[in-house]
Amino acid sequence: MTQEYVYDYEPDYDQLMADIETLIQEGNLEGVRNLYETVHSVDIDEVLEDLDDSSLRYFLFMLEFEDISDLLENAEEDLQIRMMELYSTKELIEIFTFMANADVADLLGLLSTRRRKELLNYMKKSDSNILKMILSFDEESAGGVMTTEFISLKQSLSVREALLKIKDIAPETEIIESIFITDRQHRLQGIVDLREILVAPGYTPLSDLIEDMPFFIYAEDDQEEAANIIFKYDLKYLPVVNQKMAILGVITSDDIIEVMEQEHSEDILAMSGVSKDEEYDSTFASSVRSRLPWLLVNLVTAFMASAVVSLFEGTISQVVALAAAMPIVTGMGGNAGNQALSIVLTSIARGDMDLEDDWKLIVKEIVLGLFNGAVVGLFAGIILYMKYGNIILGLIIFASMIINMIIAGIVGFLLPLLFDHIDVDPAISSPIFLTTTTDIFGFFVFLGLASIVLPYLV
């Protein structure tokens, strides 16, 4: 009798691994299929990642191609590559028949050029042409993430003719509630809701039902721009067109969620000076290549800040308390600058800001720096006065905090806008220069003021 496998949401990994290993050892075909029906494919993929190639092969070969397509679609890239290597060209093409063209294109992009060409040559010409078109676009462009499973009809068709075509096409499409309308040259003219077609008289031409579709994106545009449009205007989908306005595909709001997560992760990694391609289990060599260059850049900027400090060695040697206090100024300045930087980077990512339109907002950053610097500087000044008994030292850190926070706010606001304006990734470049600026100015202002009033500090 076949064992029934019942799991809670997010099943225990060790238990699932033990069950899968037992099923493989037993060659339990029915048990494997029962487990697949019980456990989400994402959870199964997590276990399959840790199986050796032999065990992975045995497990997969006990599943139907449709089930394998689901596992393949949800797997991480490394596992996807391992899985595809287990199948012949004919078998892999059959697995692909259960997947959307956009997902197949992503998988083909992981394969060697030779294997990819081999697969495309064995496919139906219609499928091959669509995949070649998707693959011709950069993977991070709108064309690279669009789906081609949509319905487009010519505006000259009647409602009766349209319904016949929809009935024929619908089983192979992802988007059915909205029909995209084109002219004879396949240029996008607008959109018609399926509900409107169903209730309209059969003789009504589609041209009478068209609603404007003011939002679209060119296939070559960046996927982040598509995400911004969908997010800003709360769209369910966004048509992707070529330069002649012929519709090539559609980006859905579901598709764009993954894009937004990817872009967010890339920005977080970039702000830390880490390549977007590095994973937690990346090889030692790739991690070194990803991190070391930015650490060396940071070393150069650290020496720049150190050079400023060295200008005031005489002052520091006479008032040791300055050495303990100056990291407070630079640290708070860096924090204030990062606050402004994070806000601007988020706004740039959404397409809400650009350098030309937002100069007036610098005034806000100046006022914020003045107010926040005064409040924080007041507390810091009081603490230093209580510790060292020197009110002049307290006044110096009060003034230094205000000046450095104003500078940090302006720099944190302007740097990402400037880098974005010259087409340099602001998430990568801005944090390094922000830290350097706040350190250099923080040290210079604090130690400079201390040098001016040195007789009152000694």
C-alpha positions in Angstrom: 0.0 0.0 0.0 1.4 3.4 -1.0 2.2 5.7 1.9 0.2 9.0 1.9 2.4 12.0 2.5 0.8 14.9 4.3 2.8 18.1 5.0 2.0 21.5 6.6 2.8 24.7 4.9 6.6 25.1 4.6 7.3 21.4 5.5 10.3 20.4 7.6 13.3 20.2 5.2 15.0 17.2 7.0 11.8 15.2 6.9 11.1 16.0 3.3 14.7 15.0 2.4 14.4 11.7 4.2 11.1 10.9 2.5 12.5 11.7 -1.0 15.6 9.7 -0.4 13.5 6.7 0.8 11.3 7.0 -2.3 14.3 7.1 -4.6 15.9 4.0 -2.9 12.6 2.1 -3.2 11.9 3.2 -6.7 8.4 4.1 -5.5 6.8 5.6 -8.6 3.4 6.1 -7.1 4.9 7.5 -3.9 6.9 10.1 -5.8 3.8 11.3 -7.7 1.8 11.3 -4.5 4.4 13.4 -2.8 4.5 15.8 -5.7 0.7 16.3 -5.4 1.1 17.0 -1.7 4.1 19.3 -1.5 4.6 22.6 -3.3 7.2 22.5 -6.1 9.3 25.2 -4.5 9.8 23.1 -1.3 10.7 20.0 -3.4 13.2 22.1 -5.4 15.0 23.1 -2.2 15.6 19.4 -1.5 16.5 18.5 -5.1 19.2 21.2 -5.0 21.1 19.0 -2.4 20.7 15.7 -4.2 23.6 14.3 -6.2 23.0 14.0 -10.0 22.2 10.2 -9.8 19.5 10.7 -7.1 18.1 13.7 -8.9 17.8 11.7 -12.2 16.0 8.9 -10.5 13.5 11.2 -8.8 12.7 13.3 -11.9 12.3 10.2 -14.1 9.5 9.0 -11.9 7.5 12.2 -12.7 5.4 13.3 -15.7 6.8 16.0 -18.0 4.1 18.4 -16.9 5.2 18.0 -13.3 8.9 18.4 -14.3 8.0 21.7 -16.1 6.6 23.0 -12.8 9.7 22.0 -10.9 12.0 23.4 -13.6 10.2 26.8 -13.7 10.4 27.3 -9.9 14.0 26.1 -9.4 17.1 28.2 -8.9 19.4 28.7 -11.9 22.0 26.1 -10.8 19.3 23.4 -10.4 17.6 24.4 -13.7 20.9 23.8 -15.5 21.4 20.4 -13.8 17.9 19.4 -14.6 18.1 20.3 -18.3 21.3 18.4 -18.7 19.4 15.2 -17.8 17.1 15.3 -20.8 17.5 14.8 -24.5 16.6 17.6 -26.9 13.3 15.9 -27.8 12.4 15.4 -24.1 13.3 18.9 -23.2 11.2 20.3 -26.0 8.2 18.3 -24.8 8.7 19.6 -21.2 8.8 23.2 -22.7 5.3 22.7 -24.2 3.9 23.0 -20.7 5.6 26.3 -20.1 5.1 29.9 -21.1 7.4 31.2 -23.9 8.9 33.8 -21.6 9.9 31.1 -19.1 11.3 28.9 -21.9 13.3 31.8 -23.2 14.8 32.4 -19.7 15.8 28.7 -19.6 17.3 28.7 -23.1 19.4 31.7 -22.0 21.1 29.4 -19.4 22.3 26.9 -21.9 25.3 26.9 -24.1 25.0 28.4 -27.6 25.3 25.0 -29.2 22.5 23.4 -27.1 20.3 26.4 -27.5 20.6 26.4 -31.3 19.9 22.6 -31.3 16.7 23.1 -29.3 15.5 26.0 -31.4 16.2 24.0 -34.6 14.1 21.1 -33.4 11.1 23.2 -32.3 8.1 24.2 -34.4 9.0 27.1 -36.5 6.3 29.3 -35.0 7.6 28.6 -31.4 11.2 29.0 -32.5 10.6 32.4 -34.0 8.9 33.7 -30.9 11.7 32.4 -28.7 14.3 33.9 -31.0 12.6 37.2 -30.8 12.5 37.2 -27.0 16.1 36.0 -26.8 17.2 38.9 -29.1 16.4 41.4 -26.3 18.6 42.0 -23.3 17.4 39.9 -20.3 16.8 43.0 -18.3 14.8 44.8 -21.0 11.1 45.0 -21.3 11.3 42.6 -24.3 13.2 40.1 -22.1 10.5 39.8 -19.5 7.4 40.1 -21.6 5.0 37.3 -22.2 3.7 36.5 -25.7 0.6 34.6 -24.5 -1.9 37.3 -25.2 -4.7 37.9 -27.7 -4.5 40.6 -30.4 -7.2 41.0 -33.0 -7.6 43.4 -36.0 -10.0 46.2 -35.5 -11.8 45.4 -38.7 -13.2 42.1 -37.3 -16.8 41.9 -36.1 -17.7 40.8 -32.6 -18.9 37.4 -34.0 -15.6 36.9 -35.8 -13.7 38.0 -32.8 -15.4 35.5 -30.5 -14.6 32.6 -32.8 -10.9 33.6 -32.8 -10.9 34.1 -29.1 -12.4 30.6 -28.5 -9.7 29.1 -30.7 -6.7 31.1 -29.2 -7.8 31.2 -25.5 -6.4 27.7 -24.4 -2.9 28.9 -25.2 -3.0 32.4 -23.8 -2.2 33.8 -20.4 -4.2 37.0 -20.7 -7.8 36.6 -21.8 -9.8 39.3 -20.0 -8.5 42.0 -22.2 -8.0 41.9 -26.0 -5.5 44.1 -27.7 -6.6 45.6 -30.9 -4.4 46.4 -33.9 -4.6 47.7 -37.4 -3.6 45.9 -40.6 0.0 46.6 -39.9 -0.3 45.1 -36.4 0.1 48.5 -34.8 -1.5 48.8 -31.4 -4.7 50.8 -31.6 -6.2 50.2 -28.2 -7.8 47.6 -26.0 -11.2 46.0 -25.6 -12.5 44.3 -22.5 -13.8 40.7 -23.1 -17.0 41.6 -21.3 -17.7 44.3 -23.9 -17.3 41.8 -26.7 -19.5 39.2 -25.0 -22.5 41.7 -24.6 -22.1 43.6 -27.9 -24.2 42.6 -30.9 -22.5 40.2 -33.2 -22.3 42.6 -36.2 -20.5 45.3 -34.2 -17.0 46.0 -35.5 -14.3 45.9 -32.8 -13.3 49.4 -33.9 -16.5 50.7 -32.2 -15.5 49.1 -28.9 -11.9 50.2 -28.7 -10.7 52.0 -25.6 -7.4 54.0 -25.6 -4.3 52.3 -24.2 -2.2 55.3 -23.4 0.5 53.3 -21.6 3.1 51.2 -23.5 6.8 50.5 -23.5 9.3 49.8 -26.2 10.9 46.4 -26.1 14.4 47.8 -25.8 13.6 49.9 -22.7 14.8 48.8 -19.3 12.6 46.4 -17.3 12.8 48.9 -14.3 11.1 51.5 -16.4 8.3 49.1 -17.1 8.0 48.4 -13.4 7.8 52.1 -12.7 4.9 52.6 -15.2 2.9 49.6 -13.8 3.5 50.7 -10.2 2.8 54.4 -10.8 -0.5 53.9 -12.8 -1.6 50.7 -11.0 -1.8 48.7 -14.3 -2.6 45.0 -14.6 -0.5 44.8 -17.8 1.6 46.9 -20.1 1.9 46.3 -23.8 5.4 46.0 -25.3 5.8 47.4 -28.8 8.6 47.9 -31.4 9.6 51.2 -32.9 6.7 50.9 -35.4 4.2 50.4 -32.6 3.5 46.8 -33.5 2.7 44.9 -30.3 5.2 42.2 -29.5 4.1 41.1 -26.0 2.7 42.1 -22.7 4.2 42.6 -19.2 1.8 41.7 -16.4 1.8 43.0 -12.9 2.7 39.5 -11.7 5.7 39.5 -14.0 6.8 42.8 -12.7 6.8 41.8 -9.0 9.8 39.6 -9.6 11.5 42.4 -11.5 10.9 44.8 -8.6 12.3 42.3 -6.1 15.4 41.7 -8.4 16.0 45.5 -8.8 15.6 46.0 -5.1 18.1 43.2 -4.3 20.6 44.6 -6.9 20.4 48.1 -5.3 20.9 46.7 -1.8 24.0 44.8 -3.0 25.3 47.7 -5.0 25.1 50.0 -2.0 27.3 47.6 -0.2 29.8 47.4 -3.0 28.8 43.8 -4.0 28.0 42.5 -7.5 24.4 41.7 -8.2 25.5 38.2 -9.4 27.0 37.2 -6.1 25.0 34.7 -4.0 25.5 33.4 -0.5 27.0 30.2 -1.9 29.1 31.8 -4.6 32.6 30.5 -5.1 35.5 32.0 -3.2 37.1 33.4 -6.4 33.8 35.0 -7.6 33.2 36.6 -4.2 36.8 38.1 -4.2 36.2 39.5 -7.7 32.9 41.0 -6.6 34.1 42.6 -3.4 37.8 43.4 -3.5 37.7 46.2 -6.2 35.2 48.2 -4.1 37.2 47.6 -0.9 40.3 49.0 -2.7 38.3 52.0 -3.8 37.2 52.5 -0.2 40.8 52.2 0.9 41.8 55.1 -1.3 39.0 57.2 0.0 40.0 56.3 3.6 43.5 57.6 2.9 42.0 60.8 1.7 40.1 61.3 5.0 43.3 60.3 6.8 45.2 62.9 5.0 42.8 65.6 6.3 43.3 64.4 9.8 47.1 64.5 9.4 46.9 68.2 8.7 45.7 68.7 12.3 48.1 66.3 14.1 49.5 69.2 16.2 46.0 70.2 17.4 45.0 66.6 18.2 48.3 66.0 20.1 47.5 68.9 22.4 43.8 68.0 23.0 43.5 64.3 23.2 39.7 64.6 23.7 39.4 65.6 20.0 40.4 62.1 18.9 37.6 60.6 20.8 35.0 63.2 19.6 35.7 63.5 15.9 34.3 60.0 14.9 31.0 61.2 16.4 30.8 64.1 13.9 31.7 62.0 10.8 29.5 59.0 11.9 26.4 61.2 12.4 27.1 63.0 9.1 27.3 59.6 7.3 24.0 58.5 8.8 22.3 61.7 7.8 23.7 61.5 4.3 22.5 57.8 4.0 19.0 58.8 5.0 18.8 61.4 2.1 20.6 58.9 -0.2 18.1 56.1 0.5 15.1 58.4 -0.2 16.5 59.7 -3.4 17.6 56.2 -4.7 14.1 54.9 -4.0 12.5 57.9 -5.9 14.9 57.5 -8.8 14.0 53.8 -9.0 10.3 54.7 -9.2 11.0 57.3 -11.9 9.7 60.1 -9.6 12.9 62.3 -9.6 15.4 63.8 -11.9 18.1 66.5 -11.6 16.3 69.2 -13.6 13.1 69.3 -11.7 14.2 68.9 -8.1 16.8 71.5 -7.3 14.4 73.3 -5.0 14.3 70.3 -2.7 17.9 71.0 -1.7 16.6 73.8 0.4 14.6 71.2 2.4 17.8 69.2 3.0 19.6 72.3 4.2 16.8 73.1 6.7 16.7 69.4 7.8 20.5 69.4 8.3 20.3 72.6 10.3 17.5 71.4 12.5 18.7 67.8 13.0 22.3 68.9 13.4 21.3 71.4 16.1 19.3 68.8 18.1 21.9 66.1 17.8 24.8 68.5 18.3 23.2 69.9 21.4 23.0 66.5 23.0 26.6 65.7 21.9 27.8 69.0 23.2 26.2 68.5 26.6 27.7 65.0 27.0 31.2 66.2 26.0 31.0 69.1 28.4 29.9 66.8 31.2 32.7 64.4 30.4 35.6 66.8 29.8 34.4 69.9 31.6 35.1 72.2 28.6 32.2 74.2 27.2 34.2 75.2 24.2 34.6 71.6 23.1 30.9 71.2 23.5 30.3 74.3 21.3 32.7 73.0 18.6 30.9 69.7 18.2 27.6 71.5 18.2 28.7 73.7 15.3 30.5 70.9 13.5 27.4 68.7 13.7 25.2 71.3 12.1 27.6 72.1 9.3 28.4 68.4 8.5 24.8 67.3 8.6 23.9 70.1 6.1 26.7 69.0 3.8 25.7 65.3 4.2 22.1 66.1 3.3 23.1 68.1 0.2 25.6 65.5 -1.0 23.3 62.5 -0.2 20.6 64.3 -2.2 22.6 65.4 -5.2 25.1 62.5 -5.7 22.5 59.9 -6.9 20.8 62.5 -9.1 24.1 63.5 -10.7 25.2 59.9 -11.3 21.8 59.0 -12.7 22.0 62.0 -15.0 25.3 60.8 -16.5 24.1 57.2 -16.8 26.2 55.8 -14.0 24.4 53.4 -11.5 23.8 55.7 -8.5 23.3 52.8 -6.1 26.9 51.6 -6.7 28.7 55.0 -6.9 26.9 57.2 -4.4 27.6 55.5 -1.1 31.4 55.5 -1.6 31.6 59.2 -2.4 29.1 60.1 0.2 31.2 58.4 2.9 34.3 60.1 1.7 32.7 63.5 1.6 31.1 63.3 5.1 34.4 62.0 6.5 36.6 64.7 4.9 34.3 67.6 5.7 33.5 66.3 9.1 37.2 66.0 10.1 38.1 69.3 8.4 35.3 71.3 10.0 35.6 69.8 13.5 39.4 69.9 13.7 39.5 73.3 11.9 37.3 74.9 14.4 39.3 73.3 17.2 42.5 74.7 15.8 41.0 78.2 15.7 40.0 78.1 19.4 42.9 75.9 20.5 44.0 78.3 23.3 40.6 77.8 25.0 40.8 74.0 24.7 44.3 73.4 26.2 
